[in-house]
Amino acid sequence: MGNTIPALQFALEGLTLQQQVISNNVANASTPGFLASNVSFESSLANALAGGGQATPSVATSNAPVGLNGNNVSLSTELVALEKNAMAYQAVSNQLTTQFQILSGSMGGQF
């Protein structure tokens, strides 16, 4: 269980940041000149788990094509990303709950 709980915690933090960025993109879908952002944390987490280093999420500007008003937010893409993110958050949260139940059971609590 050594790295499992910290990895799940980092995943929840990354998914939370991703939700905030997606929400900001949706809120600015009609703002002229606004460029969408993306969050990347999965590869950083995989590298940290493989090499024992520190994982850090990163936020970058999207390279999606820009429309006539200089905005590159695709509302349909953002809404799909928001739903995928919510499902991933729920899955990681469930896994973290399971890890804590296992930990509690191993200390004499109930499974």
C-alpha atoms as an extended CHARMM CRD file, in Angstrom:
* protein
*
       111  EXT
         1         1  MET       CA              0.0000000000        0.0000000000        0.0000000000  PROA      1               0.0000000000
         2         2  GLY       CA              3.1200000000        2.2200000000        0.2440000000  PROA      2               0.0000000000
         3         3  ASN       CA              2.6640000000        4.6080000000       -2.6810000000  PROA      3               0.0000000000
         4         4  THR       CA             -1.0080000000        3.9300000000       -3.3130000000  PROA      4               0.0000000000
         5         5  ILE       CA             -2.6190000000        6.4820000000       -1.0150000000  PROA      5               0.0000000000
         6         6  PRO       CA             -0.2380000000        9.3560000000       -1.9390000000  PROA      6               0.0000000000
         7         7  ALA       CA             -0.7210000000        8.5230000000       -5.6450000000  PROA      7               0.0000000000
         8         8  LEU       CA             -4.5090000000        8.5590000000       -5.2680000000  PROA      8               0.0000000000
         9         9  GLN       CA             -4.3070000000       11.8150000000       -3.3150000000  PROA      9               0.0000000000
        10        10  PHE       CA             -2.2200000000       13.4080000000       -6.0880000000  PROA      10              0.0000000000
        11        11  ALA       CA             -4.6930000000       12.1060000000       -8.6800000000  PROA      11              0.0000000000
        12        12  LEU       CA             -7.5760000000       13.7540000000       -6.7850000000  PROA      12              0.0000000000
        13        13  GLU       CA             -5.6240000000       17.0140000000       -6.6300000000  PROA      13              0.0000000000
        14        14  GLY       CA             -4.9000000000       16.8280000000      -10.3600000000  PROA      14              0.0000000000
        15        15  LEU       CA             -8.5340000000       16.0540000000      -11.1690000000  PROA      15              0.0000000000
        16        16  THR       CA             -9.6570000000       18.9640000000       -8.9630000000  PROA      16              0.0000000000
        17        17  LEU       CA             -7.3290000000       21.3370000000      -10.8070000000  PROA      17              0.0000000000
        18        18  GLN       CA             -8.5650000000       19.9180000000      -14.1110000000  PROA      18              0.0000000000
        19        19  GLN       CA            -12.1870000000       20.5640000000      -13.0910000000  PROA      19              0.0000000000
        20        20  GLN       CA            -11.3390000000       24.1770000000      -12.2020000000  PROA      20              0.0000000000
        21        21  VAL       CA             -9.5940000000       24.7460000000      -15.5390000000  PROA      21              0.0000000000
        22        22  ILE       CA            -12.4370000000       23.1530000000      -17.5290000000  PROA      22              0.0000000000
        23        23  SER       CA            -14.9850000000       25.2720000000      -15.6280000000  PROA      23              0.0000000000
        24        24  ASN       CA            -12.9480000000       28.3880000000      -16.4440000000  PROA      24              0.0000000000
        25        25  ASN       CA            -12.8620000000       27.3810000000      -20.1070000000  PROA      25              0.0000000000
        26        26  VAL       CA            -16.6550000000       26.8920000000      -20.1570000000  PROA      26              0.0000000000
        27        27  ALA       CA            -17.2320000000       30.2110000000      -18.3720000000  PROA      27              0.0000000000
        28        28  ASN       CA            -15.1560000000       31.9780000000      -21.0390000000  PROA      28              0.0000000000
        29        29  ALA       CA            -16.5390000000       30.1420000000      -24.0690000000  PROA      29              0.0000000000
        30        30  SER       CA            -17.8850000000       33.4130000000      -25.4990000000  PROA      30              0.0000000000
        31        31  THR       CA            -15.0830000000       35.7200000000      -24.3710000000  PROA      31              0.0000000000
        32        32  PRO       CA            -13.3010000000       37.1880000000      -27.4040000000  PROA      32              0.0000000000
        33        33  GLY       CA             -9.5930000000       36.3670000000      -27.4350000000  PROA      33              0.0000000000
        34        34  PHE       CA             -9.7970000000       33.7900000000      -24.6420000000  PROA      34              0.0000000000
        35        35  LEU       CA             -7.5430000000       30.7760000000      -25.1030000000  PROA      35              0.0000000000
        36        36  ALA       CA             -8.5350000000       27.5450000000      -23.3780000000  PROA      36              0.0000000000
        37        37  SER       CA             -6.1810000000       25.7880000000      -20.9860000000  PROA      37              0.0000000000
        38        38  ASN       CA             -5.4640000000       22.1210000000      -20.3490000000  PROA      38              0.0000000000
        39        39  VAL       CA             -4.1590000000       20.2980000000      -17.2790000000  PROA      39              0.0000000000
        40        40  SER       CA             -1.6200000000       17.5030000000      -17.4720000000  PROA      40              0.0000000000
        41        41  PHE       CA             -0.8650000000       15.3930000000      -14.4370000000  PROA      41              0.0000000000
        42        42  GLU       CA             -1.1340000000       11.7530000000      -15.5370000000  PROA      42              0.0000000000
        43        43  SER       CA              2.3190000000       11.4860000000      -17.1110000000  PROA      43              0.0000000000
        44        44  SER       CA              3.9220000000       13.2890000000      -14.1650000000  PROA      44              0.0000000000
        45        45  LEU       CA              2.2690000000       10.8420000000      -11.7820000000  PROA      45              0.0000000000
        46        46  ALA       CA              3.4100000000        7.8380000000      -13.8310000000  PROA      46              0.0000000000
        47        47  ASN       CA              6.9920000000        9.1350000000      -13.9330000000  PROA      47              0.0000000000
        48        48  ALA       CA              7.0100000000        9.8110000000      -10.1860000000  PROA      48              0.0000000000
        49        49  LEU       CA              5.7050000000        6.3260000000       -9.4340000000  PROA      49              0.0000000000
        50        50  ALA       CA              8.2600000000        4.7250000000      -11.7430000000  PROA      50              0.0000000000
        51        51  GLY       CA             11.2510000000        6.7610000000      -10.5700000000  PROA      51              0.0000000000
        52        52  GLY       CA             10.2660000000        7.8210000000       -7.0790000000  PROA      52              0.0000000000
        53        53  GLY       CA             10.3880000000       11.5190000000       -7.9070000000  PROA      53              0.0000000000
        54        54  GLN       CA              7.9590000000       14.3440000000       -7.2640000000  PROA      54              0.0000000000
        55        55  ALA       CA              4.7560000000       14.6410000000       -9.3170000000  PROA      55              0.0000000000
        56        56  THR       CA              3.5380000000       18.0980000000      -10.3270000000  PROA      56              0.0000000000
        57        57  PRO       CA              0.5090000000       19.0150000000      -12.4340000000  PROA      57              0.0000000000
        58        58  SER       CA              0.9720000000       21.5120000000      -15.2240000000  PROA      58              0.0000000000
        59        59  VAL       CA             -1.4510000000       23.9180000000      -16.8900000000  PROA      59              0.0000000000
        60        60  ALA       CA             -0.8320000000       24.8900000000      -20.5040000000  PROA      60              0.0000000000
        61        61  THR       CA             -2.6710000000       26.8650000000      -23.1390000000  PROA      61              0.0000000000
        62        62  SER       CA             -4.5820000000       24.7250000000      -25.6010000000  PROA      62              0.0000000000
        63        63  ASN       CA             -3.3220000000       24.6340000000      -29.1740000000  PROA      63              0.0000000000
        64        64  ALA       CA             -6.8450000000       24.1650000000      -30.5660000000  PROA      64              0.0000000000
        65        65  PRO       CA             -7.6880000000       26.2760000000      -33.6030000000  PROA      65              0.0000000000
        66        66  VAL       CA             -8.8440000000       29.8260000000      -32.9120000000  PROA      66              0.0000000000
        67        67  GLY       CA            -12.2430000000       31.0340000000      -34.1650000000  PROA      67              0.0000000000
        68        68  LEU       CA            -13.1380000000       34.3720000000      -35.7130000000  PROA      68              0.0000000000
        69        69  ASN       CA            -13.3150000000       36.0810000000      -32.3190000000  PROA      69              0.0000000000
        70        70  GLY       CA             -9.8750000000       34.7760000000      -31.2780000000  PROA      70              0.0000000000
        71        71  ASN       CA            -11.3930000000       32.2490000000      -28.8640000000  PROA      71              0.0000000000
        72        72  ASN       CA            -10.4840000000       28.5580000000      -29.1040000000  PROA      72              0.0000000000
        73        73  VAL       CA            -12.9330000000       27.0530000000      -26.5940000000  PROA      73              0.0000000000
        74        74  SER       CA            -15.0560000000       24.2370000000      -27.9900000000  PROA      74              0.0000000000
        75        75  LEU       CA            -18.0070000000       24.0440000000      -25.6310000000  PROA      75              0.0000000000
        76        76  SER       CA            -18.9030000000       20.4920000000      -26.6460000000  PROA      76              0.0000000000
        77        77  THR       CA            -15.3180000000       19.3250000000      -26.0830000000  PROA      77              0.0000000000
        78        78  GLU       CA            -15.1950000000       21.0180000000      -22.6790000000  PROA      78              0.0000000000
        79        79  LEU       CA            -18.5130000000       19.5010000000      -21.5640000000  PROA      79              0.0000000000
        80        80  VAL       CA            -17.3400000000       16.0100000000      -22.5340000000  PROA      80              0.0000000000
        81        81  ALA       CA            -14.0630000000       16.6350000000      -20.6860000000  PROA      81              0.0000000000
        82        82  LEU       CA            -16.0050000000       17.8130000000      -17.6370000000  PROA      82              0.0000000000
        83        83  GLU       CA            -18.0620000000       14.6020000000      -17.5830000000  PROA      83              0.0000000000
        84        84  LYS       CA            -14.9900000000       12.3940000000      -18.0610000000  PROA      84              0.0000000000
        85        85  ASN       CA            -13.2440000000       14.2710000000      -15.2810000000  PROA      85              0.0000000000
        86        86  ALA       CA            -16.2180000000       13.8010000000      -12.9240000000  PROA      86              0.0000000000
        87        87  MET       CA            -16.2610000000       10.0660000000      -13.6260000000  PROA      87              0.0000000000
        88        88  ALA       CA            -12.5040000000        9.7850000000      -13.0570000000  PROA      88              0.0000000000
        89        89  TYR       CA            -12.7760000000       11.7450000000       -9.8080000000  PROA      89              0.0000000000
        90        90  GLN       CA            -15.5050000000        9.4100000000       -8.5670000000  PROA      90              0.0000000000
        91        91  ALA       CA            -13.4450000000        6.3260000000       -9.4760000000  PROA      91              0.0000000000
        92        92  VAL       CA            -10.3210000000        7.6050000000       -7.7200000000  PROA      92              0.0000000000
        93        93  SER       CA            -12.3520000000        8.6830000000       -4.7050000000  PROA      93              0.0000000000
        94        94  ASN       CA            -13.9040000000        5.2070000000       -4.4850000000  PROA      94              0.0000000000
        95        95  GLN       CA            -10.4680000000        3.6150000000       -4.6950000000  PROA      95              0.0000000000
        96        96  LEU       CA             -9.1460000000        5.8820000000       -1.9550000000  PROA      96              0.0000000000
        97        97  THR       CA            -12.1060000000        4.9240000000        0.2510000000  PROA      97              0.0000000000
        98        98  THR       CA            -11.3210000000        1.2600000000       -0.3750000000  PROA      98              0.0000000000
        99        99  GLN       CA             -7.6710000000        1.8060000000        0.5940000000  PROA      99              0.0000000000
       100       100  PHE       CA             -8.7200000000        3.4410000000        3.8570000000  PROA      100             0.0000000000
       101       101  GLN       CA            -11.1400000000        0.5880000000        4.5750000000  PROA      101             0.0000000000
       102       102  ILE       CA             -8.3380000000       -1.9270000000        4.0280000000  PROA      102             0.0000000000
       103       103  LEU       CA             -6.0490000000        0.0990000000        6.2880000000  PROA      103             0.0000000000
       104       104  SER       CA             -8.7390000000        0.3130000000        8.9640000000  PROA      104             0.0000000000
       105       105  GLY       CA             -9.4050000000       -3.4270000000        8.7290000000  PROA      105             0.0000000000
       106       106  SER       CA             -5.7380000000       -4.2420000000        9.0720000000  PROA      106             0.0000000000
       107       107  MET       CA             -5.6380000000       -2.2730000000       12.3050000000  PROA      107             0.0000000000
       108       108  GLY       CA             -8.4840000000       -4.2800000000       13.7990000000  PROA      108             0.0000000000
       109       109  GLY       CA            -11.3800000000       -2.2600000000       12.4630000000  PROA      109             0.0000000000
       110       110  GLN       CA            -14.1740000000       -3.5790000000       10.2730000000  PROA      110             0.0000000000
       111       111  PHE       CA            -13.7260000000       -4.1930000000        6.5540000000  PROA      111             0.0000000000
